[in-house]
Amino acid sequence: MALLASEVTRIKIELGYNGLTLSALPYAFDGITAIFDQVLLPYLQAGLLTTSSTDVVAATSPTPVALTLASVTGLAVGDRMIVDVDAAQETAHISGIAGNAVTLALQNAHTHPYQVNQEGAEAVVRERLNQCIAISARIARAGSRAGVKKADEVEFFASNGSQRGVIDDLRTLQAHWRTELATACGCGPNINAGYGGGGSVLVNV
């Protein structure tokens, strides 16, 4: 499944850009912004997206299960698959293929129909984008309670000299995953180095 326009918009924001379209940026360097709409959205490599009709019960440890898929076109033993979505989502490598069934070691419960996605660049980008979104939410929650930690002991969450606080650690983690996201998008870790100043940017496509 191709990246959604909403996902591309969130990627722009995570990497330091606004949500404006190319036509609304007459004074900005459109070449960098075009990476998202004209390169990333239509050309990011994707793996097979299919569905399974096999119900899976939860297990205490990863257990081999044969999943019947709507399609196995392009799949091979060893491919990493992403099964289901949200809290039920898990990943596993294909250990066998027989007809339209693939064998995966799964632990979570899955009720058909659910999606099964062969890992590709889109899946990697989504995984890293989700990490960025989760960290942003943690920073928002930490900010709402930053300040005095205890009535009899004042402890600040912001940095103070050589000391680091909760928010500092989250910001460091956020910077890491934003760099990982930019790299997965083929933009490298310094995507906005030339924004608004002309010049060029290398895109690995």
Secondary structure, 3 states (H helix, E strand, C coil): CCCCHHHHHHHHHHCCCCCCCHHHCCCCCHHHHHHHHHHHHHHCCCCCEEEECCCECCCCCCEEEEEEECCCCCCCCCCEEEECCHHHCEEEECCEEECCEEEEEECCCECCCEEEEECCHHHHHHHHHHHHHHHHHHHHHHHHCCCCCCCCCCCCCCCECCECCHHHHHHHHHHHHHHHHHHHCCCCCCCCCCCCCCCCCCCCC
